[in-house]
Amino acid sequence: MKPRFKLGITGGIGSGKTSVCRVFEVLGIPVFSADSEAREIMENDNDIIAGINYITGRNLYKNGSLNRAELASIIFNDTTILKKVNSLVHPAVFDRFAKWTLIQSTPYVIMEAAILFESGASVVVDKIATVVAPVEQRMKRVVLRNKLSQEQVMERMRNQIGDEERIRQSDFIISNSENDMIIPSILKIHNEILTFINTQS
């Protein structure tokens, strides 16, 4: 059997990746959320739990589950620890993605990942779509959704690569500002991928 075609979807915090992925799901394309899988692994994989405690030098699971706020305050202020945690968690996520892909029956699948490029996930997908939106709108969405301060949101944005760099490395761009219609862009990408797959078979 030929390897299944994989589309990566990424974008900065608050860009609207999840909304875009919901439209693909309506089209019948399954979505693997790398961020959700990473959270699940960090809660339940004993080797990863031990590794996170070792890297940070403290017990972040005192109450039986990961203290996310404490981990965030550590990694967003220390890029070395951030890189070490990422290099521990990301290979486990990629392994799950590979296994998940094998049991899908659709023409292509999607990996949704906030840090697709930073994590190295860009090498496990065939094409990449980046979702972009103005910083002010992204900020507003995240403050409302995650109950974070503007400074906390800026901190997270600073730890992700910028839109210009994402766009440079992407095959498709989906604009998701308040004035944009995302469905026509998504349908265009969907049809392009199906056409490409059909020409390969």
N, C-alpha and C positions, 0 to 999 in steps of 0.2 A: 504493500500500500504506500502511496506517495505521502510524504510528510504534509501535514495540514498547514495551510497558509495562516500566518499569524500577523495580526495588526496590533501594534502598540499604540495606546492612547495616553497622552500625557498633557501636562499643563501646570502652571503655577497654582498655588493654594488659592481657592476661590474662583478659579477660571471657569468652572462648570463642567469638569470632566464627567461627573456622575450623571448630570442631565443628558449629556451627549451619549453616554453609554446606555442610558435607558432607551433612547431612540433606537440604537442598534439592537437592543434586546427585543423591542417591538418588531423589528425586521427579522427576528428569529436567530440572531447571532449571539452565542453565549459569551459572557464577559467574566474573566477571571480578575478579581480585584486583588492586586499584589499587596495593597496597604492593609486590607482586611485579613489576608492570609498571614502577613507579617505580625499583625496584632495577635492573631490566634496562636501562632507559633511561639511568640514571646510569653504567652500566658501558660502554654501547655507542654512545651518541649523541654524536658528536664536538662538536656545538654545546653540548650540556649539560655535557660534560666540561670544555670551555674555560670555560663560564660558572661552574661550581662553583669552578674554580681561581682565576678572576678575583674572585669574590665573597669567597672565604676568604683570598685574598692569598697562597696557597701551593700547591705542587704536591701534590695528594692522590693522584696516580696514579703515584708514583715506580716502583712495581713492576709497572706495567702494568694494575693494577686498583685500584679505589677503596679507600683506607684508611678503612673504615667507622668504626673506633674513633676515629680522629683527627677525622673529620667530626663524629661524635656529640659528642665532647668540646668541639668548637668551637660547634656550633649549640645544644646544650643549656645553654650558658653565655652565649649572646648571641642574644637574641630577634630583633634586627635582621637578623643573618645568617641565622637560621632562616627568617624571612619571605622574604628574598631568594631563598634556595635553593628554598623551596616555590613561589614565584611563577614560578620558572624551570621547575621539573619538572612541576607540576600541569597546566598547559595541554597539555603533550605527552601526559600520561596520559589526559586527557579526550578528546583527539583519537583516541587508540588505542581508547578505549572506544566512541566513536561509530562507528568503522569496524568494530569487533568486533561490535557490536549488529546491524549491517546484515546480517551473514552467519549470524545465528542463526535457527532456525525454530521455536522454542518460544513458547508464549503470552506469556511474560515472561522477563526476564533479571535477573541480580543483579550489582550492583557492591558488592564488599566493600572497605571503606576504614576504616582506623583513625581517620583524621582527616577524616571525611566533611564535617563542618560547617566545620572550620578551613580546609580546602582549597578550599571553595566548591563541592564536588561535590554538595552537597545540591540545587543548582539543576538538575543534569542528570539527576536521578531523579524518579519520580512519587510514590513513597511511601518512608518510611524506617522501618526496624526497628532498635531499639537493644538490644544484649545487655548485661545488667547482672549483676554478681556482687559479693559483699562484698569490700572492699579487701584484707582479710587473705588470702582465698582467691586473689584475683588475684595478690597479691604472691608467694604460695607457688608458684603455677603458673609465673610468669615466672622466678623465681630458679632453679627446677628446669630449666625449658626452655632458658633463654638463658644460664645460668651467670653471671648478674649478681649484684651485691651488692644488699642491700635499699635502700641509698642510691641506687644507679644506677637501680633500678626506680622509686623515689619521684621521682627527677629526671624520668624520662619521663612519669610520671603528672602531674607538675606542668605539663608542657608540653602536656597535652591538656585540653580542657574537662571539667568534672565531669559525673557521671551526671545530676544534677538538670537541668542545662542541656540535655543530650542528650535526656532524657525529655520535657522541655517542647517540644522541636522535632520529636519523632518521632510517627509514626502508630501504631506497634506497639512493645510492650516484650516482650522474651524474658528471663525470669529464669533464670540459669544458675548458681545456687549448688549446692553438693554435694547439697542435698536436693531440688532441682527436677528435674522431668521436662521436657526441652525439646521432645520430639517432639510432644505434644499442642498446644503453643503454635505450633509451626511448621506443623503440619497446618491449624490454624485460619487462620493468615495465608495459607497457600497456597490454601485453599478460598475465602477472602474475595476474594483477588485474581482468581482464576479467575471467580468469580461477577461481579465488577465488570467484567472484560474482556468476558464474555458479554453483559452488559446494554448495553455500548457498541457491540457489533457489529451 
